[in-house]
């Protein structure tokens, strides 16, 4: 009887921890959505469910925020960069709330960059892309469209 009660209590604690983790992923996505909602855009969406990971193309459960904008829409927005970087610097609210950059998820290339931020078992991968093309005579031409994709999940979910 005592073993059954102990197992029930353990199951309840695990369930509560998993629920808290899922709520943390959802609330961080809501934070990103709110911060991006001030940027003129063609599309801004927040969803939870199953997604294809930016990291490795596998399916995962979590939440995703996606912003699509372009140079024309951003032309009247104050510079230097109208799109927040979301790097958890020491003075930023993400840092104050326990989020830290995880350089294991950093990648950068022509017209794109990606990095990860982590708090406990929660991981958000943030990607910003504005593809560029090398044309004749070595000239680089950037596309007008800019896409920001943020995917958040329990880090264990991404390792499945």
C-alpha positions in Angstrom: 0.0 0.0 0.0 2.8 2.4 1.0 4.7 1.6 -2.2 1.6 2.3 -4.3 1.0 5.6 -2.6 4.7 6.5 -3.0 4.5 5.6 -6.8 1.4 7.7 -7.1 3.1 10.7 -5.4 6.1 10.3 -7.7 3.9 10.1 -10.8 2.1 13.3 -9.6 5.4 15.1 -9.1 6.7 14.0 -12.6 3.4 15.1 -14.2 3.6 18.5 -12.5 7.2 19.0 -13.6 6.3 18.1 -17.2 3.3 20.4 -17.1 5.5 23.3 -15.7 8.1 22.6 -18.4 5.4 22.7 -21.2 4.0 26.0 -19.7 7.4 27.5 -19.7 7.9 26.7 -23.4 4.5 28.2 -24.2 5.1 31.3 -22.1 8.5 32.0 -23.6 6.9 31.7 -27.1 4.3 34.2 -26.0 7.1 36.5 -24.9 8.7 36.3 -28.3 5.4 36.8 -30.1 4.7 39.9 -28.1 8.1 41.3 -28.7 7.8 40.7 -32.5 4.3 42.0 -32.7 5.6 45.6 -32.9 7.5 44.9 -36.1 5.7 45.6 -39.4 5.2 42.2 -41.0 3.6 40.1 -43.7 3.0 37.3 -41.3 3.4 36.7 -37.5 2.2 33.4 -36.1 2.5 31.5 -32.9 1.6 27.8 -32.7 2.1 24.9 -30.4 2.2 21.2 -31.4 4.5 19.1 -33.5 7.2 20.8 -35.6 10.2 20.0 -37.7 13.3 21.1 -35.8 15.6 23.7 -37.4 18.4 21.8 -35.7 18.2 18.4 -37.3 15.0 18.1 -39.2 13.4 15.7 -36.7 9.9 16.1 -35.3 9.5 17.6 -31.8 6.7 18.9 -29.5 6.8 22.5 -28.4 5.9 25.9 -29.7 7.0 28.0 -32.6 6.9 31.7 -33.5 7.4 32.8 -37.0 7.8 36.3 -38.4 8.0 37.2 -42.1 8.8 40.7 -43.0 10.7 42.6 -45.7 13.0 45.5 -46.3 10.2 47.8 -47.5 8.1 47.2 -44.4 11.1 47.9 -42.2 12.3 51.0 -44.1 10.6 53.4 -41.6 11.5 51.5 -38.5 14.3 53.0 -36.3 17.7 51.6 -37.0 20.2 50.0 -36.3 18.3 46.7 -36.2 14.5 46.8 -36.0 14.3 43.0 -35.2 15.4 42.2 -31.6 18.3 39.9 -31.3 17.0 38.0 -28.3 20.5 37.3 -27.1 20.3 37.0 -23.3 22.8 39.7 -22.4 23.3 40.6 -18.8 21.1 43.7 -19.0 18.3 41.9 -21.0 15.0 40.6 -19.5 15.7 37.1 -20.8 19.0 37.0 -18.8 17.3 38.4 -15.7 14.8 35.5 -16.1 17.5 32.8 -16.2 17.9 32.3 -19.9 21.5 31.8 -21.1 23.0 31.4 -24.6 24.0 27.9 -25.4 26.8 28.2 -28.1 26.4 24.6 -29.0 23.5 25.7 -31.2 25.2 28.7 -32.9 25.5 28.7 -36.7 26.1 31.5 -39.1 26.3 31.8 -42.9 25.6 34.2 -45.7 22.3 35.8 -45.0 21.4 33.7 -42.0 22.2 33.0 -38.3 20.9 30.7 -35.7 21.6 30.4 -31.9 20.1 28.7 -28.9 19.1 30.0 -25.5 18.5 27.7 -22.6 16.9 27.8 -19.2 17.0 24.5 -17.3 15.6 21.9 -19.7 13.9 24.5 -21.9 15.7 25.3 -25.2 14.7 27.9 -27.8 16.4 28.0 -31.2 16.3 31.3 -32.9 16.9 31.6 -36.6 16.9 34.8 -38.7 17.4 34.6 -42.4 17.6 37.0 -45.3 19.1 34.9 -48.0 21.8 36.4 -50.3 23.0 35.4 -53.7 26.4 35.9 -55.4 25.8 37.3 -58.8 28.2 38.3 -61.7 31.4 40.1 -60.8 31.3 39.0 -57.2 28.3 41.2 -56.2 26.2 40.0 -53.4 22.5 40.7 -53.6 20.2 40.1 -50.5 16.6 39.1 -50.9 14.0 41.5 -49.6 12.2 38.9 -47.4 13.4 38.4 -43.8 12.2 35.3 -41.8 12.6 34.9 -38.1 11.7 31.5 -36.7 11.8 30.6 -33.0 11.3 27.1 -31.8 11.0 26.2 -28.1 10.8 22.8 -26.5 12.1 20.7 -23.6 15.7 19.9 -24.6 15.0 16.1 -24.0 12.2 16.3 -26.6 14.8 17.4 -29.2 17.1 14.5 -28.5 14.5 11.8 -29.3 
